[in-house]
Amino acid sequence: MLLEHHLLRAAKLRPIRNFARLANSSWSGENQFKITGEARNLTPLAAKPILPRVSHGTKIVFSGGLDQMDNPYVDSASHGFNYVVSRCRRQAVSAHVEPQRGERSELAGLAANLL
């Protein structure tokens, strides 16, 4: 977490800690780069207000390993990550990348598959 904080500061990125507040705000400033980590835990209702609030030229990345869902109110078909990808997939301004494997320890991979 500390390393993540320093990387964000070095890249002049600010983490969004409360997605509920995002619905009532605007992401001001053009040509920004936003990362939405842990997107797999978003509900569609929480994911929906994110994209309409980005400014011109802004790039946004939704990331999160789908095998590590922590939100008991979403599953592999109903999470916000899936909601965004399924609706934006064929749009000229969007892209979708699915890594075939993650760089985690053997124990982390085993736990993700078994638990």
MIROLUM-993476 format. One record per atom (N, C-alpha, C): residue number from 0; residue in three letters; atom name; x, y, z. Coordinates in steps of 0.1 Angstrom, whole numbers, always signed. Atoms other than C-alpha are relative to their C-alpha. Layout:
N
(kero NUM,'Ala','CA',(X,Y,Z))
...
***
This chain:
115
(kero 0,'Met','N',(+8,-12,+0))
(kero 0,'Met','CA',(+0,+0,+0))
(kero 0,'Met','C',(+9,+13,+0))
(kero 1,'Leu','N',(-9,-12,+0))
(kero 1,'Leu','CA',(+28,+24,+8))
(kero 1,'Leu','C',(+7,+2,-13))
(kero 2,'Leu','N',(-6,-1,+13))
(kero 2,'Leu','CA',(+46,+16,-25))
(kero 2,'Leu','C',(-11,+6,-10))
(kero 3,'Glu','N',(+11,-5,+9))
(kero 3,'Glu','CA',(+12,+22,-43))
(kero 3,'Glu','C',(-2,+15,+2))
(kero 4,'His','N',(+2,-15,-3))
(kero 4,'His','CA',(+9,+56,-26))
(kero 4,'His','C',(+11,+8,-6))
(kero 5,'His','N',(-12,-8,+6))
(kero 5,'His','CA',(+44,+67,-37))
(kero 5,'His','C',(-1,+0,-15))
(kero 6,'Leu','N',(+1,+1,+15))
(kero 6,'Leu','CA',(+38,+55,-73))
(kero 6,'Leu','C',(-11,+10,-4))
(kero 7,'Leu','N',(+10,-10,+4))
(kero 7,'Leu','CA',(+6,+75,-74))
(kero 7,'Leu','C',(+4,+14,+1))
(kero 8,'Arg','N',(-5,-14,-1))
(kero 8,'Arg','CA',(+23,+106,-61))
(kero 8,'Arg','C',(+10,+3,-10))
(kero 9,'Ala','N',(-10,-2,+10))
(kero 9,'Ala','CA',(+52,+102,-85))
(kero 9,'Ala','C',(-7,+3,-13))
(kero 10,'Ala','N',(+6,-2,+13))
(kero 10,'Ala','CA',(+28,+100,-114))
(kero 10,'Ala','C',(-11,+11,+1))
(kero 11,'Lys','N',(+10,-10,-2))
(kero 11,'Lys','CA',(+6,+128,-100))
(kero 11,'Lys','C',(-14,-5,-1))
(kero 12,'Leu','N',(+14,+6,+0))
(kero 12,'Leu','CA',(-24,+105,-96))
(kero 12,'Leu','C',(-5,+1,+14))
(kero 13,'Arg','N',(+7,+1,-13))
(kero 13,'Arg','CA',(-49,+107,-68))
(kero 13,'Arg','C',(-10,-11,+0))
(kero 14,'Pro','N',(+9,+11,-1))
(kero 14,'Pro','CA',(-67,+76,-56))
(kero 14,'Pro','C',(-14,+5,+3))
(kero 15,'Ile','N',(+14,-3,-3))
(kero 15,'Ile','CA',(-105,+77,-55))
(kero 15,'Ile','C',(-4,-10,+11))
(kero 16,'Arg','N',(+3,+9,-11))
(kero 16,'Arg','CA',(-115,+63,-22))
(kero 16,'Arg','C',(-14,-3,+2))
(kero 17,'Asn','N',(+14,+1,-3))
(kero 17,'Asn','CA',(-152,+68,-22))
(kero 17,'Asn','C',(-8,+2,-13))
(kero 18,'Phe','N',(+7,-1,+13))
(kero 18,'Phe','CA',(-171,+60,-54))
(kero 18,'Phe','C',(-14,+7,+1))
(kero 19,'Ala','N',(+13,-7,-2))
(kero 19,'Ala','CA',(-204,+73,-39))
(kero 19,'Ala','C',(+2,+15,-2))
(kero 20,'Arg','N',(-2,-14,+2))
(kero 20,'Arg','CA',(-189,+108,-38))
(kero 20,'Arg','C',(+3,+4,-14))
(kero 21,'Leu','N',(-2,-3,+14))
(kero 21,'Leu','CA',(-179,+105,-74))
(kero 21,'Leu','C',(-12,+3,-8))
(kero 22,'Ala','N',(+13,-2,+7))
(kero 22,'Ala','CA',(-215,+104,-85))
(kero 22,'Ala','C',(-4,+15,+1))
(kero 23,'Asn','N',(+4,-14,-2))
(kero 23,'Asn','CA',(-219,+140,-71))
(kero 23,'Asn','C',(+11,+10,-4))
(kero 24,'Ser','N',(-11,-9,+4))
(kero 24,'Ser','CA',(-187,+154,-86))
(kero 24,'Ser','C',(+3,-1,-15))
(kero 25,'Ser','N',(-5,+0,+13))
(kero 25,'Ser','CA',(-169,+161,-118))
(kero 25,'Ser','C',(+15,-2,+0))
(kero 26,'Trp','N',(-15,+1,+1))
(kero 26,'Trp','CA',(-134,+151,-129))
(kero 26,'Trp','C',(+4,+11,-9))
(kero 27,'Ser','N',(-4,-11,+8))
(kero 27,'Ser','CA',(-122,+184,-140))
(kero 27,'Ser','C',(+14,-1,-5))
(kero 28,'Gly','N',(-13,+1,+6))
(kero 28,'Gly','CA',(-92,+189,-162))
(kero 28,'Gly','C',(+0,-9,-12))
(kero 29,'Glu','N',(-1,+8,+12))
(kero 29,'Glu','CA',(-86,+176,-197))
(kero 29,'Glu','C',(+13,-8,+0))
(kero 30,'Asn','N',(-12,+8,+3))
(kero 30,'Asn','CA',(-62,+150,-209))
(kero 30,'Asn','C',(+7,-6,+13))
(kero 31,'Gln','N',(-5,+7,-12))
(kero 31,'Gln','CA',(-59,+131,-176))
(kero 31,'Gln','C',(+0,-15,-2))
(kero 32,'Phe','N',(-1,+14,+0))
(kero 32,'Phe','CA',(-51,+95,-169))
(kero 32,'Phe','C',(-6,-5,+13))
(kero 33,'Lys','N',(+6,+5,-13))
(kero 33,'Lys','CA',(-74,+78,-143))
(kero 33,'Lys','C',(+0,-15,+0))
(kero 34,'Ile','N',(+0,+15,-2))
(kero 34,'Ile','CA',(-71,+43,-129))
(kero 34,'Ile','C',(-10,-3,+11))
(kero 35,'Thr','N',(+10,+5,-9))
(kero 35,'Thr','CA',(-100,+26,-113))
(kero 35,'Thr','C',(+4,-14,+4))
(kero 36,'Gly','N',(-4,+13,-5))
(kero 36,'Gly','CA',(-85,-2,-93))
(kero 36,'Gly','C',(-11,-7,+7))
(kero 37,'Glu','N',(+10,+8,-6))
(kero 37,'Glu','CA',(-105,-30,-78))
(kero 37,'Glu','C',(-14,+1,-6))
(kero 38,'Ala','N',(+13,-2,+7))
(kero 38,'Ala','CA',(-132,-25,-104))
(kero 38,'Ala','C',(-9,-12,+1))
(kero 39,'Arg','N',(+8,+13,-1))
(kero 39,'Arg','CA',(-143,-61,-100))
(kero 39,'Arg','C',(-10,+1,+12))
(kero 40,'Asn','N',(+9,-1,-11))
(kero 40,'Asn','CA',(-159,-51,-67))
(kero 40,'Asn','C',(-11,+11,-1))
(kero 41,'Leu','N',(+10,-10,+2))
(kero 41,'Leu','CA',(-180,-23,-81))
(kero 41,'Leu','C',(-13,-7,-5))
(kero 42,'Thr','N',(+13,+4,+5))
(kero 42,'Thr','CA',(-217,-29,-86))
(kero 42,'Thr','C',(-2,+8,-13))
(kero 43,'Pro','N',(+3,-8,+12))
(kero 43,'Pro','CA',(-231,-17,-120))
(kero 43,'Pro','C',(-5,+14,+4))
(kero 44,'Leu','N',(+5,-13,-4))
(kero 44,'Leu','CA',(-248,+11,-101))
(kero 44,'Leu','C',(+12,+9,+4))
(kero 45,'Ala','N',(-12,-8,-4))
(kero 45,'Ala','CA',(-214,+23,-87))
(kero 45,'Ala','C',(+9,+2,-12))
(kero 46,'Ala','N',(-9,-1,+12))
(kero 46,'Ala','CA',(-196,+18,-121))
(kero 46,'Ala','C',(-7,+10,-10))
(kero 47,'Lys','N',(+7,-8,+10))
(kero 47,'Lys','CA',(-223,+37,-141))
(kero 47,'Lys','C',(+4,+15,+0))
(kero 48,'Pro','N',(-2,-15,+0))
(kero 48,'Pro','CA',(-215,+73,-130))
(kero 48,'Pro','C',(+15,+4,-3))
(kero 49,'Ile','N',(-14,-3,+2))
(kero 49,'Ile','CA',(-177,+70,-136))
(kero 49,'Ile','C',(+3,+6,-13))
(kero 50,'Leu','N',(-3,-4,+14))
(kero 50,'Leu','CA',(-174,+73,-174))
(kero 50,'Leu','C',(-6,+13,-4))
(kero 51,'Pro','N',(+5,-12,+5))
(kero 51,'Pro','CA',(-198,+101,-180))
(kero 51,'Pro','C',(+6,+13,+6))
(kero 52,'Arg','N',(-6,-12,-7))
(kero 52,'Arg','CA',(-178,+124,-157))
(kero 52,'Arg','C',(+14,+3,-4))
(kero 53,'Val','N',(-14,-3,+4))
(kero 53,'Val','CA',(-144,+123,-174))
(kero 53,'Val','C',(+0,+11,-11))
(kero 54,'Ser','N',(-1,-11,+9))
(kero 54,'Ser','CA',(-133,+153,-193))
(kero 54,'Ser','C',(+6,-4,-14))
(kero 55,'His','N',(-5,+2,+14))
(kero 55,'His','CA',(-121,+156,-230))
(kero 55,'His','C',(+14,-4,+1))
(kero 56,'Gly','N',(-13,+5,+1))
(kero 56,'Gly','CA',(-90,+136,-237))
(kero 56,'Gly','C',(+5,-8,+11))
(kero 57,'Thr','N',(-3,+8,-12))
(kero 57,'Thr','CA',(-91,+117,-204))
(kero 57,'Thr','C',(+0,-15,-4))
(kero 58,'Lys','N',(-1,+15,+1))
(kero 58,'Lys','CA',(-81,+80,-204))
(kero 58,'Lys','C',(-3,-6,+13))
(kero 59,'Ile','N',(+4,+6,-13))
(kero 59,'Ile','CA',(-96,+58,-178))
(kero 59,'Ile','C',(+2,-15,-1))
(kero 60,'Val','N',(-3,+15,+0))
(kero 60,'Val','CA',(-85,+22,-169))
(kero 60,'Val','C',(-8,-6,+11))
(kero 61,'Phe','N',(+7,+8,-11))
(kero 61,'Phe','CA',(-107,-2,-150))
(kero 61,'Phe','C',(+9,-13,+1))
(kero 62,'Ser','N',(-8,+11,-3))
(kero 62,'Ser','CA',(-86,-29,-134))
(kero 62,'Ser','C',(-5,-8,+11))
(kero 63,'Gly','N',(+3,+8,-11))
(kero 63,'Gly','CA',(-90,-58,-111))
(kero 63,'Gly','C',(-2,-15,-4))
(kero 64,'Gly','N',(+1,+14,+3))
(kero 64,'Gly','CA',(-86,-96,-111))
(kero 64,'Gly','C',(-14,-6,+4))
(kero 65,'Leu','N',(+14,+5,-3))
(kero 65,'Leu','CA',(-120,-112,-114))
(kero 65,'Leu','C',(+0,-13,+9))
(kero 66,'Asp','N',(+0,+11,-9))
(kero 66,'Asp','CA',(-109,-142,-94))
(kero 66,'Asp','C',(+3,+4,+14))
(kero 67,'Gln','N',(-2,-5,-14))
(kero 67,'Gln','CA',(-104,-120,-63))
(kero 67,'Gln','C',(-11,+9,+4))
(kero 68,'Met','N',(+11,-8,-5))
(kero 68,'Met','CA',(-139,-106,-58))
(kero 68,'Met','C',(-2,-1,+15))
(kero 69,'Asp','N',(+2,-1,-14))
(kero 69,'Asp','CA',(-145,-94,-23))
(kero 69,'Asp','C',(-14,+5,+4))
(kero 70,'Asn','N',(+14,-6,-3))
(kero 70,'Asn','CA',(-180,-79,-26))
(kero 70,'Asn','C',(-10,-11,-1))
(kero 71,'Pro','N',(+10,+11,+0))
(kero 71,'Pro','CA',(-207,-104,-16))
(kero 71,'Pro','C',(-12,+4,-8))
(kero 72,'Tyr','N',(+12,-4,+7))
(kero 72,'Tyr','CA',(-233,-84,-36))
(kero 72,'Tyr','C',(+2,-1,-15))
(kero 73,'Val','N',(-2,+2,+14))
(kero 73,'Val','CA',(-218,-91,-70))
(kero 73,'Val','C',(+6,-14,-3))
(kero 74,'Asp','N',(-7,+13,+4))
(kero 74,'Asp','CA',(-207,-123,-89))
(kero 74,'Asp','C',(+6,+2,-13))
(kero 75,'Ser','N',(-8,-1,+13))
(kero 75,'Ser','CA',(-188,-130,-121))
(kero 75,'Ser','C',(-9,+5,-11))
(kero 76,'Ala','N',(+8,-5,+11))
(kero 76,'Ala','CA',(-218,-120,-142))
(kero 76,'Ala','C',(-6,+14,+3))
(kero 77,'Ser','N',(+7,-12,-3))
(kero 77,'Ser','CA',(-231,-90,-123))
(kero 77,'Ser','C',(+8,+12,+5))
(kero 78,'His','N',(-8,-11,-5))
(kero 78,'His','CA',(-201,-69,-113))
(kero 78,'His','C',(+1,+12,-10))
(kero 79,'Gly','N',(-1,-12,+8))
(kero 79,'Gly','CA',(-195,-34,-125))
(kero 79,'Gly','C',(+10,+0,-11))
(kero 80,'Phe','N',(-10,+1,+11))
(kero 80,'Phe','CA',(-164,-43,-145))
(kero 80,'Phe','C',(-6,-6,-12))
(kero 81,'Asn','N',(+7,+7,+11))
(kero 81,'Asn','CA',(-184,-67,-166))
(kero 81,'Asn','C',(-10,+10,-7))
(kero 82,'Tyr','N',(+10,-10,+4))
(kero 82,'Tyr','CA',(-211,-40,-169))
(kero 82,'Tyr','C',(+6,+10,-10))
(kero 83,'Val','N',(-6,-10,+8))
(kero 83,'Val','CA',(-187,-14,-183))
(kero 83,'Val','C',(+6,-7,-13))
(kero 84,'Val','N',(-6,+6,+12))
(kero 84,'Val','CA',(-168,-38,-207))
(kero 84,'Val','C',(-11,-5,-10))
(kero 85,'Ser','N',(+10,+5,+9))
(kero 85,'Ser','CA',(-200,-54,-221))
(kero 85,'Ser','C',(-7,+11,-8))
(kero 86,'Arg','N',(+7,-11,+6))
(kero 86,'Arg','CA',(-215,-20,-229))
(kero 86,'Arg','C',(+9,+9,-9))
(kero 87,'Cys','N',(-10,-8,+7))
(kero 87,'Cys','CA',(-183,-3,-242))
(kero 87,'Cys','C',(+8,-8,-10))
(kero 88,'Arg','N',(-9,+8,+8))
(kero 88,'Arg','CA',(-167,-32,-260))
(kero 88,'Arg','C',(+2,+3,-15))
(kero 89,'Arg','N',(-1,-3,+15))
(kero 89,'Arg','CA',(-175,-23,-296))
(kero 89,'Arg','C',(+1,+15,-3))
(kero 90,'Gln','N',(-1,-14,+2))
(kero 90,'Gln','CA',(-171,+14,-292))
(kero 90,'Gln','C',(+15,+4,-5))
(kero 91,'Ala','N',(-13,-4,+5))
(kero 91,'Ala','CA',(-143,+32,-311))
(kero 91,'Ala','C',(+10,+6,+10))
(kero 92,'Val','N',(-9,-7,-10))
(kero 92,'Val','CA',(-130,+50,-280))
(kero 92,'Val','C',(+4,-9,+11))
(kero 93,'Ser','N',(-4,+9,-11))
(kero 93,'Ser','CA',(-126,+19,-258))
(kero 93,'Ser','C',(+8,-12,-5))
(kero 94,'Ala','N',(-8,+12,+3))
(kero 94,'Ala','CA',(-104,-11,-256))
(kero 94,'Ala','C',(-1,-9,+12))
(kero 95,'His','N',(+1,+10,-11))
(kero 95,'His','CA',(-104,-43,-235))
(kero 95,'His','C',(+11,-10,-1))
(kero 96,'Val','N',(-12,+10,+0))
(kero 96,'Val','CA',(-74,-64,-225))
(kero 96,'Val','C',(-3,-9,+12))
(kero 97,'Glu','N',(+1,+11,-10))
(kero 97,'Glu','CA',(-76,-97,-206))
(kero 97,'Glu','C',(+13,-7,+1))
(kero 98,'Pro','N',(-13,+8,-1))
(kero 98,'Pro','CA',(-42,-109,-193))
(kero 98,'Pro','C',(-4,-15,+3))
(kero 99,'Gln','N',(+3,+14,-1))
(kero 99,'Gln','CA',(-40,-147,-194))
(kero 99,'Gln','C',(+4,-5,+14))
(kero 100,'Arg','N',(-5,+4,-13))
(kero 100,'Arg','CA',(-22,-149,-160))
(kero 100,'Arg','C',(+5,+12,+7))
(kero 101,'Gly','N',(-5,-11,-8))
(kero 101,'Gly','CA',(-12,-126,-132))
(kero 101,'Gly','C',(+13,-4,+6))
(kero 102,'Glu','N',(-13,+2,-6))
(kero 102,'Glu','CA',(+21,-122,-115))
(kero 102,'Glu','C',(-2,+0,+15))
(kero 103,'Arg','N',(+2,+2,-15))
(kero 103,'Arg','CA',(+13,-135,-80))
(kero 103,'Arg','C',(+8,-12,+4))
(kero 104,'Ser','N',(-7,+11,-6))
(kero 104,'Ser','CA',(+28,-160,-57))
(kero 104,'Ser','C',(-9,-13,-3))
(kero 105,'Glu','N',(+7,+13,+2))
(kero 105,'Glu','CA',(+19,-197,-61))
(kero 105,'Glu','C',(-12,-1,+11))
(kero 106,'Leu','N',(+10,+1,-11))
(kero 106,'Leu','CA',(+0,-195,-27))
(kero 106,'Leu','C',(-12,+9,-4))
(kero 107,'Ala','N',(+11,-10,+3))
(kero 107,'Ala','CA',(-20,-164,-39))
(kero 107,'Ala','C',(-9,-6,-11))
(kero 108,'Gly','N',(+7,+6,+11))
(kero 108,'Gly','CA',(-30,-182,-71))
(kero 108,'Gly','C',(-9,-12,+5))
(kero 109,'Leu','N',(+7,+12,-6))
(kero 109,'Leu','CA',(-40,-214,-52))
(kero 109,'Leu','C',(-12,+5,+8))
(kero 110,'Ala','N',(+11,-5,-8))
(kero 110,'Ala','CA',(-61,-194,-27))
(kero 110,'Ala','C',(-11,+6,-9))
(kero 111,'Ala','N',(+10,-6,+9))
(kero 111,'Ala','CA',(-78,-175,-55))
(kero 111,'Ala','C',(-9,-11,-7))
(kero 112,'Asn','N',(+7,+11,+6))
(kero 112,'Asn','CA',(-88,-208,-71))
(kero 112,'Asn','C',(-8,-8,+10))
(kero 113,'Leu','N',(+6,+9,-10))
(kero 113,'Leu','CA',(-98,-227,-39))
(kero 113,'Leu','C',(-10,+7,+9))
(kero 114,'Leu','N',(+9,-7,-11))
(kero 114,'Leu','CA',(-115,-200,-17))
(kero 114,'Leu','C',(-11,+8,-6))
***
